């Protein structure tokens, strides 16, 4: 901590239940530029811990202190709603404080704590569930196949559990967008472990990866033909199986430049829907300047058409998140999330899965990130948005050194 030019402050472990924050800790909090609030499953069991975010949010409002919540093993929506085990723990902590200090009424404490936790949870932070990566997928695989809830703390232990639990089992597994053999090993272990009749489907953009596996059968997807392309495009542009007569030539020209790519046809079709012929010609003019190999540039036409800042925020930060949570967070920041999400869905940039989570095609995600970082790749501090953890830490460290 000291070599990182940070001052380490240890709180007083002798504080008793119900006591207020010590003056030294209050001064340390007020003198900090950034507060990181780590919210865990047992956080609400400590009245002392619950008092900290109350004071931190005062500093946030009064001095503009930057607050970063980290949801460690707990869903942001649970913290925001103070529901389930968290709600019960809050009540128990309030009763405990009132017992030791009758002057401090549990109703007042509950009100302060709930307000502070809701405000913290409404801020954009880190969710341990979303950054655990492979171990989270290992848990999901076991849960989907065996209908059991399994907590996995390391990739190695996950491989062992998968091989033990799934040995000889007949399974149908689809792994999407695999790029490394390590990913496959972590999720399937020994490929011979599954029982007779099992099917494993892998999608990847790296044909060399498939060759290294000696895969039983490699199926190469081909571009859609002209008729299929026109039908898909028309479905998004006109909500019809074929284009309107007055837009027939323009539609065929746009389809020709999409190169039979379904995603480009969907995105551009949705983007051009209900637009004028002049706007169509403008989009077509841009497409003519883009080589067929540059897929991302074609998709960018729709992304650049987004007028609202919040819509681009959703594309960068909230993919994979629950739609209700995203709406609550953005509305809490004074933004109109319902409209923003609806616009993205209409443009075929975002889809809502059955579990109510926002999803985006990998190509669209890559395109959005390329737009944000273009010409500034080596200077994350100048990017309009940051999503890689290392970049965030570098910028925060740079920010701290300036004070």
C-alpha positions as CSV (number, residue, x, y, z in Angstrom):
1,X,0.0,0.0,0.0
2,X,2.8,2.4,0.9
3,X,4.7,1.7,-2.3
4,X,1.5,2.5,-4.2
5,X,1.4,5.9,-2.5
6,X,-1.7,5.0,-0.5
7,X,-2.1,5.6,3.3
8,X,-3.3,2.6,5.2
9,X,-5.7,3.2,8.0
10,X,-6.7,0.5,10.4
11,X,-10.0,1.0,12.2
12,X,-10.4,0.5,16.0
13,X,-11.2,-3.1,16.6
14,X,-12.2,-2.3,20.2
15,X,-15.3,-0.4,19.2
16,X,-18.4,-2.0,20.8
17,X,-21.7,-2.7,19.2
18,X,-23.8,0.4,18.7
19,X,-20.9,2.9,18.9
20,X,-20.6,5.6,16.3
21,X,-17.7,5.8,13.9
22,X,-14.5,7.1,15.6
23,X,-13.4,10.6,14.8
24,X,-10.1,9.3,13.2
25,X,-12.0,7.1,10.8
26,X,-14.4,10.0,10.0
27,X,-11.5,12.3,9.2
28,X,-9.8,9.5,7.1
29,X,-13.0,9.1,5.1
30,X,-13.5,12.8,4.6
31,X,-9.9,13.2,3.5
32,X,-10.1,10.5,0.9
33,X,-10.7,11.2,-2.8
34,X,-12.2,7.8,-3.4
35,X,-14.2,5.4,-1.2
36,X,-14.6,1.7,-2.2
37,X,-17.5,0.1,-0.5
38,X,-17.2,-3.7,-0.5
39,X,-20.7,-5.2,0.1
40,X,-20.6,-8.9,1.0
41,X,-23.2,-11.4,2.1
42,X,-22.4,-10.7,5.8
43,X,-22.1,-6.9,5.5
44,X,-25.4,-6.1,7.2
45,X,-24.5,-8.3,10.2
46,X,-22.3,-5.5,11.5
47,X,-23.9,-2.2,12.6
48,X,-20.5,-0.7,12.6
49,X,-20.1,-1.5,8.9
50,X,-23.5,-0.2,8.1
51,X,-22.7,3.2,9.6
52,X,-19.7,3.6,7.2
53,X,-21.7,4.0,3.9
54,X,-24.0,6.5,5.7
55,X,-21.0,8.8,6.2
56,X,-19.4,7.9,2.9
57,X,-22.6,9.0,1.0
58,X,-22.5,12.3,3.0
59,X,-19.0,12.9,1.7
60,X,-20.1,11.9,-1.8
61,X,-22.9,14.5,-1.8
62,X,-21.0,17.2,0.1
63,X,-17.5,17.0,-1.3
64,X,-18.0,15.1,-4.6
65,X,-16.1,12.1,-3.3
66,X,-15.9,9.3,-5.8
67,X,-17.7,6.2,-4.5
68,X,-17.1,2.7,-6.1
69,X,-19.3,-0.1,-4.8
70,X,-18.1,-3.7,-5.1
71,X,-20.8,-6.4,-4.9
72,X,-18.9,-9.4,-3.5
73,X,-21.0,-12.5,-3.7
74,X,-24.3,-10.5,-3.5
75,X,-26.5,-9.2,-6.2
76,X,-26.8,-5.4,-6.6
77,X,-30.6,-5.8,-6.8
78,X,-30.7,-7.5,-3.3
79,X,-28.7,-4.6,-1.8
80,X,-30.9,-2.0,-3.6
81,X,-34.1,-3.5,-2.4
82,X,-32.8,-4.7,1.1
83,X,-34.6,-7.9,0.4
84,X,-34.3,-11.5,1.7
85,X,-31.4,-12.3,4.0
86,X,-30.1,-8.7,3.8
87,X,-33.4,-7.2,5.1
88,X,-33.4,-9.6,8.0
89,X,-29.8,-8.9,8.9
90,X,-30.5,-5.1,8.8
91,X,-33.4,-5.5,11.3
92,X,-31.3,-7.8,13.6
93,X,-28.4,-5.3,13.6
94,X,-30.8,-2.4,14.4
95,X,-32.3,-4.4,17.3
96,X,-28.8,-5.1,18.6
97,X,-27.8,-1.5,18.6
98,X,-31.0,-0.4,20.3
99,X,-30.4,-3.1,23.0
100,X,-26.9,-1.7,23.8
101,X,-28.0,2.0,23.4
102,X,-31.7,2.5,24.0
103,X,-31.5,6.1,22.9
104,X,-30.8,5.0,19.3
105,X,-34.1,3.7,18.0
106,X,-34.0,0.9,15.4
107,X,-36.5,2.6,13.1
108,X,-34.2,5.6,12.7
109,X,-31.2,3.4,12.1
110,X,-33.0,1.2,9.6
111,X,-34.1,4.3,7.7
112,X,-30.5,5.7,7.5
113,X,-28.9,2.4,6.6
114,X,-31.5,1.5,3.9
115,X,-31.2,5.0,2.3
116,X,-27.4,4.8,2.2
117,X,-27.3,1.2,0.9
118,X,-29.8,2.1,-1.9
119,X,-27.8,5.1,-2.9
120,X,-24.6,3.1,-3.0
121,X,-26.2,0.3,-5.0
122,X,-27.5,2.7,-7.5
123,X,-24.0,3.8,-8.4
124,X,-22.1,1.9,-11.1
125,X,-19.7,-0.5,-9.6
126,X,-18.2,-4.0,-9.9
127,X,-20.2,-7.2,-9.5
128,X,-18.1,-10.2,-8.5
129,X,-20.6,-12.5,-10.3
130,X,-19.9,-10.7,-13.6
131,X,-16.1,-10.7,-13.4
132,X,-15.4,-14.3,-12.1
133,X,-15.4,-15.6,-15.7
134,X,-14.6,-19.2,-16.0
135,X,-15.5,-20.3,-12.5
136,X,-18.9,-18.8,-12.9
137,X,-19.4,-20.7,-16.1
138,X,-18.3,-23.9,-14.4
139,X,-21.0,-23.4,-11.8
140,X,-23.6,-22.6,-14.4
141,X,-22.6,-25.8,-16.4
142,X,-23.1,-28.0,-13.3
143,X,-26.3,-26.2,-12.4
144,X,-27.8,-26.6,-15.9
145,X,-26.9,-30.2,-16.3
146,X,-27.4,-31.6,-12.8
147,X,-29.8,-29.0,-11.3
148,X,-27.5,-28.5,-8.3
149,X,-26.0,-25.3,-6.9
150,X,-22.2,-25.7,-6.7
151,X,-19.8,-23.0,-5.4
152,X,-16.5,-23.1,-7.1
153,X,-13.5,-21.0,-5.9
154,X,-10.8,-21.9,-8.5
155,X,-10.6,-23.1,-12.1
156,X,-8.7,-26.2,-11.0
157,X,-11.3,-27.3,-8.4
158,X,-14.0,-26.6,-11.0
159,X,-12.4,-29.0,-13.5
160,X,-12.2,-31.7,-10.8
161,X,-15.9,-31.3,-9.9
162,X,-16.9,-31.3,-13.5
163,X,-15.0,-34.5,-14.3
164,X,-16.3,-36.2,-11.1
165,X,-19.9,-35.2,-11.5
166,X,-20.3,-35.6,-15.3
167,X,-18.2,-38.7,-15.8
168,X,-20.2,-41.1,-18.1
169,X,-23.2,-38.7,-18.2
170,X,-25.0,-38.2,-21.6
171,X,-25.0,-34.5,-22.3
172,X,-25.7,-32.0,-25.0
173,X,-23.5,-28.9,-24.5
174,X,-23.1,-25.8,-26.6
175,X,-20.1,-23.6,-26.0
176,X,-20.2,-20.2,-27.8
177,X,-17.3,-18.1,-28.9
178,X,-14.5,-20.3,-27.6
179,X,-11.0,-18.9,-28.3
180,X,-8.6,-20.9,-26.3
181,X,-8.0,-24.6,-25.5
182,X,-7.8,-23.6,-21.8
183,X,-11.4,-22.5,-21.9
184,X,-12.5,-25.8,-23.3
185,X,-10.5,-27.8,-20.7
186,X,-11.9,-25.7,-17.9
187,X,-15.5,-26.4,-18.9
188,X,-15.2,-29.9,-20.2
189,X,-12.1,-31.3,-18.7
190,X,-11.2,-34.5,-20.5
191,X,-13.4,-34.6,-23.7
192,X,-13.7,-38.4,-23.3
193,X,-15.5,-38.1,-19.9
194,X,-19.0,-37.8,-21.3
195,X,-21.2,-40.8,-21.9
196,X,-22.2,-42.4,-25.2
197,X,-24.5,-40.3,-27.4
198,X,-23.2,-37.0,-26.0
199,X,-22.9,-34.0,-28.3
200,X,-20.5,-31.1,-27.9
201,X,-21.0,-28.1,-30.2
202,X,-18.3,-25.3,-30.2
203,X,-18.6,-22.0,-32.0
204,X,-15.5,-20.0,-32.7
205,X,-14.1,-17.4,-35.1
206,X,-10.7,-19.2,-35.0
207,X,-10.5,-22.1,-37.4
208,X,-7.0,-22.9,-36.3
209,X,-8.4,-23.6,-32.8
210,X,-10.8,-26.2,-34.2
211,X,-8.0,-27.8,-36.2
212,X,-5.9,-28.2,-33.0
213,X,-8.8,-30.1,-31.4
214,X,-9.1,-32.7,-34.2
215,X,-12.8,-32.0,-34.1
216,X,-15.1,-34.8,-35.4
217,X,-16.8,-32.5,-37.8
218,X,-16.2,-28.8,-38.7
219,X,-19.1,-26.9,-40.2
220,X,-18.2,-23.6,-41.8
221,X,-21.1,-21.2,-41.9
222,X,-21.6,-19.5,-45.2
223,X,-23.1,-16.1,-46.1
224,X,-26.8,-15.9,-46.8
225,X,-27.7,-15.8,-50.5
226,X,-29.4,-12.8,-52.1
227,X,-33.0,-13.9,-51.6
228,X,-32.4,-14.9,-48.0
229,X,-30.6,-11.7,-47.3
230,X,-33.3,-9.5,-48.8
231,X,-36.0,-11.3,-46.8
232,X,-34.1,-10.9,-43.5
233,X,-33.4,-7.2,-44.3
234,X,-37.0,-6.5,-45.3
235,X,-38.3,-8.1,-42.1
236,X,-36.4,-5.5,-40.1
237,X,-36.7,-2.5,-42.4
238,X,-40.4,-2.9,-43.4
239,X,-41.8,-5.6,-41.1
240,X,-42.5,-7.5,-44.4
241,X,-41.0,-10.5,-46.2
242,X,-40.0,-8.3,-49.2
243,X,-39.2,-4.6,-49.6
244,X,-41.8,-2.0,-50.6
245,X,-41.9,-1.3,-54.3
246,X,-40.6,2.3,-54.0
247,X,-37.7,1.1,-51.9
248,X,-36.9,-2.1,-53.9
249,X,-33.8,-0.9,-55.7
250,X,-32.4,0.9,-52.6
251,X,-33.0,-2.3,-50.5
252,X,-31.2,-4.5,-53.0
253,X,-28.2,-2.1,-53.1
254,X,-28.0,-2.1,-49.3
255,X,-28.3,-5.9,-49.1
256,X,-25.5,-6.2,-51.7
257,X,-23.1,-4.3,-49.5
258,X,-23.9,-6.3,-46.4
259,X,-22.2,-9.3,-48.0
260,X,-24.8,-11.8,-46.7
261,X,-23.9,-11.2,-43.1
262,X,-27.1,-11.7,-41.0
263,X,-26.0,-9.4,-38.2
264,X,-25.3,-6.5,-40.6
265,X,-28.6,-7.1,-42.4
266,X,-30.6,-7.0,-39.1
267,X,-28.8,-3.9,-37.7
268,X,-28.9,-1.9,-40.9
269,X,-32.5,-2.9,-41.6
270,X,-33.6,-1.8,-38.2
271,X,-31.6,1.4,-38.5
272,X,-33.2,2.4,-41.9
273,X,-36.7,1.5,-40.8
274,X,-39.1,4.4,-41.3
275,X,-36.4,6.7,-42.6
276,X,-36.6,8.8,-45.8
277,X,-35.0,7.9,-49.1
278,X,-32.5,10.6,-48.7
279,X,-31.4,9.0,-45.4
280,X,-31.2,5.6,-47.1
281,X,-29.0,7.1,-49.9
282,X,-26.7,8.6,-47.3
283,X,-26.3,5.3,-45.5
284,X,-25.7,3.6,-48.9
285,X,-23.0,6.2,-49.7
286,X,-21.2,5.3,-46.5
287,X,-21.4,1.6,-47.2
288,X,-19.9,2.0,-50.7
289,X,-16.7,3.4,-49.1
290,X,-16.3,0.4,-46.8
291,X,-14.5,-2.8,-48.0
292,X,-16.5,-6.0,-47.5
293,X,-13.9,-7.3,-45.1
294,X,-14.5,-4.5,-42.6
295,X,-17.6,-5.7,-40.9
296,X,-17.3,-3.5,-37.8
297,X,-17.4,-0.4,-40.0
298,X,-20.7,-1.4,-41.5
299,X,-22.2,-2.0,-38.1
300,X,-20.9,1.4,-36.9
301,X,-23.4,3.2,-39.1
302,X,-26.2,2.2,-36.8
303,X,-24.1,2.9,-33.7
304,X,-23.2,6.4,-34.8
305,X,-26.9,7.0,-35.4
306,X,-27.5,6.9,-31.6
307,X,-28.1,10.4,-30.5
308,X,-28.4,9.8,-26.8
309,X,-25.3,9.4,-24.5
310,X,-27.1,6.9,-22.2
311,X,-27.8,4.5,-25.1
312,X,-24.0,4.3,-25.7
313,X,-23.5,3.8,-22.0
314,X,-25.9,0.8,-22.0
315,X,-23.9,-0.7,-25.0
316,X,-20.6,-0.4,-23.1
317,X,-21.4,-1.1,-19.5
318,X,-24.6,-3.0,-19.0
319,X,-24.5,-6.0,-21.4
320,X,-25.2,-9.2,-19.4
321,X,-27.0,-7.2,-16.7
322,X,-30.6,-7.6,-15.7
323,X,-32.9,-5.2,-17.5
324,X,-34.7,-4.1,-14.3
325,X,-31.4,-3.4,-12.6
326,X,-30.1,-1.3,-15.5
327,X,-33.3,0.6,-15.6
328,X,-33.2,1.3,-11.8
329,X,-29.5,2.5,-12.0
330,X,-30.0,4.8,-14.9
331,X,-33.3,6.2,-13.7
332,X,-31.6,6.9,-10.4
333,X,-29.0,9.0,-12.3
334,X,-31.7,11.1,-13.8
335,X,-31.6,9.3,-17.2
336,X,-34.6,7.7,-19.0
337,X,-33.5,4.1,-19.3
338,X,-36.8,2.7,-20.6
339,X,-36.6,4.8,-23.7
340,X,-32.9,4.2,-24.2
341,X,-33.3,0.4,-24.0
342,X,-36.3,0.4,-26.3
343,X,-34.3,2.4,-28.9
344,X,-31.4,-0.1,-28.7
345,X,-33.8,-3.0,-29.2
346,X,-35.5,-1.3,-32.1
347,X,-32.1,-0.8,-33.7
348,X,-31.3,-4.5,-33.2
349,X,-28.2,-3.5,-31.2
350,X,-29.4,-5.1,-28.0
351,X,-31.7,-8.1,-27.3
352,X,-33.4,-9.1,-24.1
353,X,-33.0,-12.8,-23.2
354,X,-35.6,-15.0,-21.5
355,X,-33.9,-14.3,-18.1
356,X,-34.5,-10.6,-18.7
357,X,-30.8,-9.9,-19.2
358,X,-29.5,-7.6,-21.9
359,X,-27.4,-9.2,-24.6
360,X,-25.4,-7.9,-27.5
361,X,-23.6,-9.7,-30.4
362,X,-19.9,-10.0,-29.9
363,X,-19.2,-8.1,-33.2
364,X,-21.4,-5.2,-32.0
365,X,-19.6,-5.1,-28.6
366,X,-16.2,-5.1,-30.4
367,X,-17.4,-2.3,-32.7
368,X,-18.6,-0.1,-29.8
369,X,-15.4,-0.5,-27.9
370,X,-13.4,0.2,-31.0
371,X,-15.3,3.5,-31.4
372,X,-14.6,4.5,-27.8
373,X,-10.9,3.8,-27.9
374,X,-10.0,4.8,-31.5
375,X,-7.0,7.1,-31.8
376,X,-6.6,7.1,-28.0
377,X,-5.7,3.4,-27.4
378,X,-2.6,4.2,-25.3
379,X,-4.3,6.8,-23.2
380,X,-7.3,5.2,-21.3
381,X,-7.7,8.4,-19.2
382,X,-8.9,10.2,-22.4
383,X,-11.5,7.5,-23.3
384,X,-15.1,8.5,-22.9
385,X,-15.8,5.1,-21.1
386,X,-13.7,2.4,-19.4
387,X,-14.7,-1.2,-18.9
388,X,-11.4,-3.2,-18.5
389,X,-10.5,-3.4,-14.8
390,X,-6.8,-2.7,-15.5
391,X,-7.6,0.5,-17.3
392,X,-9.9,1.6,-14.5
393,X,-7.2,1.0,-11.9
394,X,-4.5,2.8,-14.0
395,X,-6.7,5.9,-14.4
396,X,-7.7,5.9,-10.7
397,X,-4.0,5.6,-9.7
398,X,-3.1,8.5,-12.0
399,X,-6.0,10.5,-10.6
400,X,-4.7,9.9,-7.0
401,X,-1.2,11.0,-7.9
402,X,-2.4,14.4,-9.0
403,X,-3.6,15.2,-5.5
